[in-house]
Amino acid sequence: MPLGPWRKKNKSTKEHLVDNEEVSGGHAGAGSLAKSAVNGAGLPPPPANLRPKLVFHTQLAHGSPTGRIEGFTNVKELYGKIAEAFNISPPEILFCTLNTHKIDMEKLLGGQIGLEDFIFAHIKGIKKEVEVYKSEDALGLTITDNGAGYAFIKRIKEGSVVDGVKVICVGDHVECINGHNIVGTRHYEVARMLKELPRDKSFTLKLVEPMKAFEMLEPRSKGAKPGSDNKITNGRGTLRLRSKGPATVEEEPTEFEEKAVQKVDDLLESYMGIRDTELAATMVEVGRDKKNPDEFAMALDETLGDFAFPDEFVFDVWGAIGDAKQGRF
């Protein structure tokens, strides 16, 4: 459809690993974008015998023997394989980091895994309940979800409301807001709930922090900074996980893809209060061969009908993709 008021559709996309900043308010690069996500959208998971025959090494982040996993095509299947390797329940896994056991949001596992990456799974630890006084409209949180129904804190803005509540830490899973269980709620909905909490009143958060080894107990981090280098692959290729369609082995992102995805991700935060590099990568894929903004808008509506994008945002994304093609970043 041409540009105009967009309506959110009643279909859901459940298995993204995405970032969401509560306005005022986790992925690697886009991979070989030209051929895959759009054409693969909507396809059922491939039979087990057709899935990538790749083996990855994994540990529990707080300490464990090394396990070997293979045969997964999305985040939920990955968590299932890790749980099977360590004889735990998949819902115990909060999120995964690549090549570090620390709660490092710059190394958060997203839509891509380098073929030589080592996967560390962070599981549930101590539960805590915190009362927060909302003295400003913005709380200063960046929320991400793990692709399997858990929202957790990716970043805390320095000097913000939440920064003053020292018990709240990066990596904490947000389980309840004012007694309302939000497990299974997408990142942008959690952001909306937090933003709509009334100012100058207190609210309650129930949190679950990742289990930590003794040597990991240290002052809390503020988390990953927007615009920082979140590239997490160190192999010569990546396994790209998809919410729809089969996983694919791809070459590392080109300079155009990395710059375009970063710019679109910045625009997502600016306009919509979310950071989501998988979504940004898909938008770059959709837009790279489109001839004008109307054609781009129609393709976005067809591919990403879950999201209601403002017209001005669509124009700016179209311009950002064009700038990346011309090397103007």
Disulfide bonds with the S-S distance in Angstrom:
none
